[in-house]
Amino acid sequence: MNANPLIDIAELVVKSRYEDLPADAVARAKVFILDTLGVGIAGSTGPAIGALTEVARSWGAGDDATVWGSGVRLPAGSAAVVNGYQIHALEFDCVHEPAVVHPMATLFSAVLAHAERRSARGRPVSGRDLILAVALGVETAAVIGASAKSVMRFFRPATAGGFGVVAAIGKLEGLDVATLLNAWGILYGQTSGTMQAHVEGSMMLGLQVGFNARAGLSAVDLAQAGFTGPKENLTGMYGYYKLIEPESDLAPWWAKLGREWQVRQLAHKPFPSGRLTHAAVDALRRARAEADFVFDEIESVECWLPPLAHRLCGRPNIPAPHANYAKLCVPFVFGVEAVHRQVVPQSFWGDALVDANVHAVAGRVKVHLDDNPDPNALWPQRFRMTLKGGRVADKVIEHAIGHPLNPLSHEEHLAKFRMCYALKSADVSAGTAMITAVDTLDVLADAAWLGRAAGLA
């Protein structure tokens, strides 16, 4: 590892070719490109999207790139903000669990806006180039995020995600090592996003993703124009691992760079709620599969969560939560699944947030901090359900559904995309065309087609 570890990532970005990617890395990149398009289109139904789009219009004129789900055209940076927000707005986007990073939200919103901008200027991005850029962006965000050992104070999908944007767009633009380092320095000067938005369930959570998407895009633009930035942005005196993540261990993850390809380790989110609430749904479904029962047979639930899961999603049920709060609340999400036997975007809309039956079940859920000594542990999670008549269902979830070791089937992946797509459009044929385009992305001449198609206009 170099004394400046960003040099190692820069050298990987510069030397990597599409042919270096293992076949399963290409396959997984395609899976999560389609998944991200789906959740971003669905996210156009999220809170205040229309208002955000109108504000973004006021930032300046331009028609570089498409806002997904509406077809509005904006300058690339503004489109990246709106689409980044939409991708994360429903808490439905994929996650790299060891890093606690949603890398595709920040990354793909910027990369596809850039691809559209380049296409309009007669420099199309091929599907192969897009796949490689995505793989490098995920690799960068994941190893930076996973090397952090701090108790999270900053929102890693935004902070580490911005570094991934620079890696991906830097690859598309053919930047050399020196220019990449400058671009990361410019990006670091704009890096933003704290966990306070997570604690309060604020819409700012998704906006932080969009801000860092735009920051990564503008950082590459500025570096290409000759602007310079600080170089030691990870381990320098005021670098990322001093100010943002003061506890870290880089060596194990740096040893994986370009070898394991972290795009293969992304986890699907089958439910539009915090990833660490998914074990509650998984546990309840496993219990019902063994001995079916209805929600009013549940007398009490005790769950034991490891430290990070407890901090992020162990919050108490409250009577009338905002959607973002409810999605990050294990008792509420358990109640939704218990009562409705599904957790879908509509579970967090309008009157669903004050469903008396859901809150009755959620009120019976007690969340405990377990004795796991790792402050960043996500799993295992344990759920002990006591039913009427004295029956007990006790489930330990080592890896929730959607994890690489407990993956969605291809059919389940496509079903999720179609469900997301249908929230905005009844045109099944257009959704099928998008599936086909991603399946054959390695032969697509101009990846900007995906952005235009996601506009649904």
N, C-alpha and C positions, 0 to 999 in steps of 0.2 A: 504494500500500500504506500502510495506517495505521501510525503509530508503534507502536501495539500491534496486531500482525498478526492476533491472535485476533478483533479487531473485524471484520475483513474476512470471516472464516469465519462469525462470528455473524450478520452482515448477510445473507450468502448463505443461511444456514439459515432466518432469519426470512422472507425474501422469496420463497423458492423455492416453486413450486407443481408439482403432478404434470404439468400441461400444459407446463411448461418443459423437461421431459425429452425429448430426441430419442427417436424410436422405437427406435433401436438400443440406447440406454442402458436403456430399459425391458426390451428383449429380453434384454440381457446380465444385468441385475439378476435376471430370472427364472431364467436359466441357473444363476447362482451361488447363488441361494436354494435351488434344487433340489439342486445339487451339495453345498452345505453340509449340508442335511438328510441327504443320503445318507451323507456321510463321518462325520457326527455319530452316525447310527444305527450305522454300521459300527464307529465308535470305542467303542461300548458293549461291544465284545469286547476292548478294549485292556487293558493291565496295570492291575490293582488297582482296576477300576471299582467292583466291589461294595464294597470297603473304603472307597473315597471316598464312595460314596453313603451308607453307614452313618455315616461321620463327619459328613457334611453333615446327616443327620437329627438328630444330636446338637446341632447348632448352634441349633436352635429349631424349634418346631412350626409348621406351616402347609402349605397345599395350593394355593398360587398357581399353580404352573407344573409342567410335566411333565419328567421326565428321559427323554430320548430312548432308545428301545430297551428300556426296562424298565417305563415307565408309572408309576414312583414319583412321588409328588407332594411338592413341597418349597416353602418360601418362594421368592419370585422370585430373590433374591440367591443363595441356595444352589443353585437349579437352574441359574443362569447359570454358577456355578463348575463344576459337574459337566458340563454340556453344552459349555462352553468347552474343558474338558480333553478331552472325548471328540472334539470336532471336530478337535483338533490331535494327538490321541494316536497316530494311525496315520501322521502326516506325509502326509496325503492332501488337505489343504484348499488352496484356491486361493491365489494369491499375486500381489501387485503388484510386479513385478520391480524397477523403478527405485527403489522405496521399500524393498525387501527387507522387506515387510510382508505378513502373512497377515491381511487386514483383516476377513474374514468370521468368523473364529473368535471373536475377542473381541466383535465387533459383534453377530452374529446370535444368539449364545447369550443375550445380554442383552436384545435387542430382542424376541425371541419370548417370553421369560419375561415381559417387561413387557406384551406384547400379551395374554398369557393372564391376567395379573393384572387388567388393565383390563376384559377381557371378563367376568370374574367379578363385577366391580363395576358392570356395566351400561354400560360405555363402550368398546364394541368398536373395535378398530383395523381400518379397511378395508384391503383388498388394495392399493388405490392408495396409501393413506397408508404402508403398509409398504414398498412399492417406493421411494417418495420418501425415506423415512427411511434405507433401505439405501444409496441413491445418495449421500445427503449424508454418511452415516457413512464410506463408502468414500472419498469425496472428501476428507474431513477427515484420515483416517488416512494416505491416500496422499500428499497434498501435504506434510504434516508430516514423514513418513518420507523422502520423496524429496528434500526440501530439506536433509537432513543429509548432510554430506560426510565425517564422521568415520569412522575405523576403528571398526566396531561393537564396543561394550563392553556395551551394554544390548540387551535383546531387543525389537526394534522391534514385532513383532506384538503384544506386550503393552503397551509404553509408548505408541507412537503409536496403537495400537488403542483404548486407553481414551479418548483424545480423540474418536475416531470414535463411540464408544458415546454420549457426552454429546451430540454433534451430532444423532445419530439420535433418541434418546429425547427430547431437548430439542425437536426438531421435532414429535414426536408429542404432546408436552405443550403446545405452543404457547408456549414460553418466549420472552421478549423478549431483546434484546441484553444488558441488564444482568444478567439472571438466568442466561443462558448463561455469561457471564464468571464469575459466582460459581460455577456448577457446574463449569466447567473448573478453577477454583482449588481446589475441594474434591477433584476428581479428581486433580489434580497432587499434592496432599498424600498421596495413596494410591498413586501410580504406582510400579510395581515390576517387576523382571525383568532379570536380567543374563545375559550370554552364557556364564557358567560352566556353566550347566545344559546348554547346547549342546555345549560342549567335552567334558563328561563323559558325554553321552548320558543325562542324568537325566530321570526322570519329572517333575521340577520344570518342565521346559520347557513342557509343556501346562498345568500348574497355574498358571504365571504368566499365561497367557492367561485362565484362569478367574478369577483374582484381579482382574485389571483389568476384566473384564466386570462383575463384582459391584461394583467400585469406581465404574464409570461409572453404573451403575444407582442406587447409593446416593447418588452425588453429585447427581444430578438430584432425588432425593427430598429431600435436605437443602436444596438451593437453593430448592425450592418451599416448604419449611417456614420460609424466612427466613434460613437460615444464609448467611454471606458467605464469600468466599474471596479470595486474592490475584488480581489481574487480569492482570498482565503475566507470564503463565506460560510464554510461549515465549522472549521476548527480555529479560526483566527480569534484574536482577543475579544471581539464583539460578534463572533460568528454564531451560526444557528445553534451549535452545540454548547455555546456559552450562555446565550441570552434566552433562547426559546426552549431548548431541551438540554438543561445543564448536566443531566446524567445520561451517559451514552456508552456503547461498546460497539465500535465500528468494525473491528476485525472479522468477526464471524460472518457478517452480512456482506462486507466487501469481498470476501473470499468466494461468494456466490455470483458476483457480477458477471453477467454474460455466460454463465454456466448452467444455472437452474432455470432461468427466465421466469420471473415472478408472475408474468401474465398467466402462467399455468396454475398459479396458486390463488387466483381470485375466487371469491365465494359469491355465488348468486344470493340475492335476497328474494326469496319467494313471497315475502309478505311486505307491504309498504309501511314498515315500522322499524324502529331501531334494531340493528342486527342482533343486539344482545337481548332482545325480547323474543327472538325466534325460538329459543330453547323452550320457552313456556308453551308455545303452540305445538312444538314437536312433542314435548312430554305429554300434553293433553291428548294429542292424537294417538300416541302410542298406547296410552292407558285405555282410551275408548276402543282401540282395535282389539284389546284383550277382553274387555268386558264393557260393552256399550252402556252409557248412562247419559242422562240429560242434565242440564245445568242446575236445575233446582234440587238435584240429588247431592250436589257438592256442599258439604257442611263447612269445610275449612281447607285451606291450602297453605302449606309452609314451603318456602323456597330458600335455598342457600346459594348465594351468588359469590363468586370470587371478587377480589377488590375492584378491578376496573369495571366489570359488569355492574357491581353494586353502585359504584359512583355514578355511572352514566345512566342506568336504567332502573335502579332500585328505588326510585322516587315513589312517594305515596300516591294513592288514588285521591283525586279531588273532585268535587261535585260537577263542575262545568269546565273542564279543561279546554285550553286552546288545542288545536289539532296537533301542533308540533310537540306539545307537552304530552298528550295522550299517546302518541306514537313511540315515545321514549319511556313509557311507564309500564313495567312488567305486569302489575295487577290489572290495569285497564286492558292491555292486549290479551291477557289470559281471559278476562271477562268477555271480550269480543268473540274469541274463538269458542268459549264455552257456550255462549248463547246462540251464536249465528253459524258456528261450524265453518267459518271462513273469515279470513282477514284480508280485505280488499280496500282499494282507495276510498270507496264509499263508507267504509267503517269509521272514517274520521271526518265525515262531512256533516255539517248542520246538526239536525236533531240526533244523529247517531252519537254525538258526543255527550248527550244527556240521557241516553237510553237507561231507563230505571233498572232493567234486568241486568244489563252489563255492569252497572255500578254496584248492584247488590252482590254479584259474584266477586267483583274486584275488591269490595270491602271485606271479603273473607280471606283475602290473600295477604299473608304476612311474609315480608322479605327480610332475610337475615344475611349478614356478612359472614362468609365461611372463614375457615382458618388457613386458607391458602396464603403462603408467605410472599408470593410474588405480587407486587402492587399493580402490575400490568396484566394479570391473568384474566382471561375471558372465559375459559372452560376449566373443568366441568361445572355444570349447574345441576342442582338436585331439586326435585319437586315432589312433595309428599301430599297427596290428595286424600282427604278423609271424606267418605261418602256416607249417606244415610244407611243405617243398618250395620255400621261398624266396618264396612269394607275400606281397605286402604290400597291406594295405588302409589307406588314409590318409584320414580324414574330418575335416572342419572343420565344427563345428556353430555356426552363427550365432545361431539361435534354436531351442531344443529344442521338441519336439512339445508342444503345449498353449499355446505362446506365441500372442498375438493375430495374429502374422504367420505362424504355423504351427499353426493351431487344430485342435482336435478337431472332427470333423463332429458334426452334431446326433445322428446315430445312435450315434456313439462316446460322446458325453456321456450319452445315455440308457442305454447299455450299462454305463457306469461306475456310474450311480445304481442300476440293477437289481442289479448285482453287490454293491454295498455293502448294499443292502436285504436281499438274500438271505442275508447273513451272520447276520442276526437273525430273519428271517421267511420262510417258504415261501409266504405268502399273496400270490400274484402280483396278485390283484385289488386288494388294499389298496395295494400299491405303485403300480399303475396309477392308482388314484384320487388319489394324492398328485401324480403327474405331471400329471394333468388339472387338479388344483386350482392348481398353480403356473402352468401354461400359461394359465389363465383368472384369474389372481390379480387382475387389474385390475377384475374384477366380483365378487370375493369380498367378502361383507359383513363377515365376522369372521375376520381372519387367525389368530386363536387356534386355529382348527381345525387348522392345520398342526402346532402344538405338541402338541396332543392326539393327532393321528394319528401323529406321530413316536414316541409312547410305545409303539405296537404292542401296547397292552393293551386 
